Amino acid sequence: MESLKAMSRKSNYLDNGRIKGFFGVLKREMVYGFEIQFKNLNELKKAINKHISNYNKLRSSAKLKGLIPIEYRKISSQ
């Protein structure tokens, strides 16, 4: 898994706000306290993909009116 350098303008923190929030949740829910759980990079990649899938398809949020992100996006785009 490769990461790309952020391409935001200098001193414009709003460009990266959503992704920083996502990685904050990812670290809080999956990384901190689980450092020794992954034996290699491949296991970590699988766990991250599973977490992203669960985040989008199963996890409801009060900020999204109790909906999961996929449902909220559908309603918001109509």
N, C-alpha and C positions, 0 to 999 in steps of 0.2 A: 504494500500500500504506500503510495507516494503522496506527499503533501505539497501543496503549491504555496508559494509566498503570497501573502496578502498584497493586493494591488490597490489599497486605499490611498487616498491623498494624505500627505503628511499632516499630522495633528487633527485628523478627522476620525474620531473614535466611533462615530455612528455607523460607519461603513462595516465595521467588524462586530458590532454589538450582538447580533443574533448568533453568530458562530461562536463567539466567546461565551455566551450564555449556554449554548449547547455543550461545549466542551467542559464548562463548569459542572453541569449536570452529569455528564459522562464520568468525569473524575470522581465526583462525590458519590455516585451510585455504583460505580464499577471498579475504579482503580484504587482509591484510598482504602487500605486494609486488605486488599487482595493481591498485593504485589507478588507474592510467591505462588499464586494460583496458576500462573501461566508458565509452562515449561519451555516454550519457544515462541517465536514471533508468529508462526502460523496459528497457534492456539489463541493468541491475543487478537489476531485479525478476525478469526471466527467469532470470538466473544463480542468484539466491537460491532460486527455486522448483525449479530443477533440482538444486541442492545438497541441498535438503530431501528431495526425492524419492530421490536417491542415498543420502542418509544413512539413510533409513528402509528402503529396498528392497535396497541392495547392500552396505552397509558392515557387516561383522561386528565384534564387539567382545569383547575378553577378559572385560570385566566382565559381558557377557551370555552367558557360557559359549560363545563362538565363534559365536553366532547373530546374525542381523540383527535390528534392533529389532522388526519386524513379527512375525517368528517367535517371538521371546522373549515378546512380549505374548500371543500365542495360547497358548503353553504355560503361561504364568503365570496366565492367566485360567481355566484348566481345573481 
